[in-house]
């Protein structure tokens, strides 16, 4: 979203948990595809896999707290 001044505007609060979950899912999907295509595990791959799982958990916690 762009504001009238040409700078990026802030996202609405209700989008935060959804965007976090979507980006976490894309992140973990890309890491899994990398392992499938290259058939190699790198140190960075393991760390990024843990980060993506953490991001999915944080997004899920945010969604669950919002609904309760």
The 8 nearest C-alpha neighbors of each residue, nearest first, counted from 0:
[[1, 8, 7, 2, 10, 9, 6, 5],
 [0, 2, 7, 8, 6, 5, 3, 4],
 [1, 3, 8, 4, 5, 6, 7, 0],
 [2, 4, 5, 1, 6, 8, 7, 0],
 [5, 3, 2, 6, 1, 7, 8, 0],
 [6, 4, 3, 2, 1, 7, 8, 0],
 [7, 5, 4, 2, 1, 8, 3, 0],
 [6, 8, 1, 2, 0, 9, 5, 4],
 [7, 9, 2, 1, 0, 6, 10, 5],
 [10, 8, 11, 7, 0, 12, 1, 2],
 [9, 11, 12, 8, 14, 15, 0, 13],
 [10, 12, 13, 14, 9, 15, 8, 0],
 [13, 11, 14, 15, 10, 16, 9, 17],
 [12, 14, 11, 15, 16, 17, 10, 65],
 [15, 13, 17, 12, 11, 16, 18, 10],
 [14, 16, 18, 17, 12, 13, 19, 11],
 [17, 15, 58, 19, 18, 61, 62, 14],
 [18, 16, 20, 14, 19, 15, 21, 58],
 [17, 19, 21, 15, 20, 16, 14, 22],
 [20, 18, 16, 58, 22, 17, 21, 23],
 [19, 21, 58, 23, 17, 55, 18, 22],
 [22, 20, 18, 24, 23, 19, 17, 25],
 [21, 23, 25, 19, 24, 20, 26, 18],
 [24, 22, 26, 20, 55, 51, 54, 21],
 [23, 25, 21, 27, 26, 22, 28, 20],
 [26, 24, 22, 28, 23, 27, 29, 21],
 [25, 27, 23, 29, 24, 28, 51, 22],
 [26, 28, 30, 24, 51, 29, 25, 48],
 [29, 27, 25, 31, 26, 30, 24, 32],
 [30, 28, 32, 26, 31, 27, 33, 25],
 [29, 31, 33, 27, 32, 28, 26, 34],
 [30, 32, 34, 28, 33, 29, 27, 35],
 [33, 31, 35, 29, 34, 30, 36, 28],
 [32, 34, 30, 36, 31, 35, 37, 29],
 [33, 35, 38, 31, 37, 32, 36, 39],
 [36, 34, 32, 38, 33, 37, 31, 39],
 [37, 35, 33, 34, 38, 32, 39, 31],
 [38, 36, 39, 34, 35, 33, 40, 32],
 [39, 37, 34, 35, 36, 40, 33, 32],
 [40, 38, 37, 34, 41, 35, 33, 36],
 [41, 39, 44, 34, 42, 38, 45, 37],
 [40, 42, 44, 43, 39, 45, 34, 46],
 [41, 43, 44, 45, 46, 40, 47, 48],
 [42, 44, 46, 41, 45, 47, 40, 48],
 [45, 43, 41, 47, 42, 46, 48, 40],
 [44, 46, 48, 42, 43, 47, 49, 41],
 [45, 47, 43, 49, 48, 44, 50, 42],
 [48, 46, 50, 44, 49, 45, 43, 51],
 [47, 49, 45, 51, 46, 50, 44, 27],
 [48, 50, 52, 46, 47, 51, 53, 45],
 [51, 49, 47, 53, 48, 52, 54, 46],
 [50, 52, 54, 48, 23, 53, 27, 49],
 [51, 53, 55, 49, 54, 50, 56, 48],
 [54, 52, 50, 56, 51, 55, 49, 57],
 [53, 55, 51, 57, 23, 56, 52, 50],
 [56, 54, 52, 23, 58, 20, 53, 57],
 [55, 57, 59, 53, 54, 58, 60, 52],
 [58, 56, 60, 54, 59, 55, 53, 61],
 [59, 57, 20, 16, 61, 55, 19, 56],
 [60, 58, 56, 62, 61, 57, 55, 63],
 [59, 61, 57, 63, 62, 58, 64, 56],
 [62, 60, 58, 64, 59, 63, 16, 65],
 [61, 63, 59, 65, 60, 64, 16, 58],
 [64, 62, 60, 66, 65, 61, 59, 67],
 [65, 63, 61, 67, 66, 62, 60, 59],
 [64, 66, 62, 63, 67, 61, 60, 16],
 [67, 65, 63, 64, 62, 61, 60, 59],
 [66, 64, 65, 63, 62, 61, 60, 59]]
